[in-house]
Amino acid sequence: FLTPDAEPFYFGTYFPPEPRHGSPSFQQVLEGVTTAWTDRRDEVAEVAGRIVADLAGRSLVHGGDGVPGESEVAQALLGLTREYDEQHGGFGGAPKF
């Protein structure tokens, strides 16, 4: 979920139709987001700012012009090759969607 300025403040990968295994239902998430935005907007803005700052700090690309060079492409390919899961497909470990 994003603020009107397109800053994320709450996110997830799956919200079941009914609460289960400690996860809220999608309806509960919607109600919580509505309540937070209505009653605690300053807190939402603070969380959004922290998320944006954290994501910016994790960015591997810090500016630059043009197309990546041969060494950057080779390094990216090596990283993807290391993370590829031949047994289950995809990259990295669980969860996979």
N, C-alpha and C positions, 0 to 999 in steps of 0.2 A: 504494500500500500504506500502511496506517495502523497506528499504534501502538494498543494497547488503549484509550488515551485519545482516540482518533479524530484524532490528529495525523499528517498525511501525512509520509512520509520517503522514498518513492520512487514515481515516477509516469512514465507514458508514454502514448502514444496507440495504439501498435500494436506487438505483439511477434510476429514471424513464427513459424511452426512449426519452421523450421530457420534457423540463423544465416545472414544475408545482408547484403551491403553494409555491413558493419561493425556491424550491429544484432544483439544477442543473440536467441536463440530464447526463446519463452515459458518453456520448461523451464529454460534457463540463468538467466533472470530469477528464477524461483521458487527455484532452488538458491542464487542469490546473496542473495536476500532472507532465506532461511532461515539461511544462514551468517552474515550480518550480524546478524540478530536473536539468534542463538545465541552468537556469539563476540565481537561488538562492540556490545553493546546500549547502552553509554554513548555511543558515536559515533552510533548511530542516534538516540538521544534528542537529542543536540546538533544533528544535521541537522534533525530534526523541529522543534525549537525555532526554528531559523533560518528554515525554510520558513514556519512559522506567523507569525513576526514580519514577514517580507517580505510575505506575503499581506495581513496586517493593515495594513501601511503603504501598500499599493496600493489599499486599499478606498476607493471614492469616497463611500461612505455612512459618515458618522461620527456615528451616532446621530440623534436627532430623533424627533419624534412625528408621527403623522398621515400623511395622504396627500400625495404631492408636489403642489406648486402648478402652475398653468398654465405658468409660466416654466420650471420644472424639466422638465416634460413636453416643452415646445417645444425645450429645449436637448438633451434626450435624442434626440428625433426628428431634430434637425439632425445630431447626431453619427452616428446610424445611417444617415441619408441619405448622408452623406459617405463612409462606409465601405462602402456597398452596391456590389457588383461586378455591374453589369448584364450584362457579357459572360459570366461564368461562374456567376453566381448566388452567393448567400451574402454574407458580409461579410469585408472585408479580403483579404489575399493568401494564397498557399499556405502551409502545406498546408491543404486543406479536406477534410472527411470527410462 
